[in-house]
């Protein structure tokens, strides 16, 4: 009976993960990262983002085009002593495209998943985002990103 309930919960999930949206890497000096990822590998830098609230100064790179593009966010903390410490761990977080972010967050919270403070908000790339706390993922911060053109259900 318990297993049947778990399986039913998985089949009634009101959202779909559509793919990887980003990978975020942290360092005390983002220029070290940018030199390797952009200058050495040739991945184009498409922007910058800075937020006191998020304690982040980042360069945004992009691999690929359109719906299959993946961001590489190269982050350094504005203040290394303040949280969140975006440079610890070096793989800070990665992002998944979600077809219905609100339904996803509501579902996860209802199922005991811990989200970070801040709720759904506009992210560095201009999409709505929410973060799953590392306590719920086994140690990695997970960013959920509203896909701009989700496939119809």
Secondary structure as UniProt FT lines:
FT   HELIX           2..11
FT   STRAND          17..26
FT   HELIX           30..34
FT   HELIX           35..40
FT   STRAND          45..51
FT   TURN            52..55
FT   STRAND          56..63
FT   HELIX           66..68
FT   STRAND          70..76
FT   TURN            80..81
FT   TURN            86..87
FT   STRAND          91..98
FT   HELIX           101..110
FT   TURN            111..112
FT   TURN            117..118
FT   STRAND          121..122
FT   TURN            124..125
FT   STRAND          128..132
FT   HELIX           134..137
FT   STRAND          141..146
FT   TURN            148..149
//
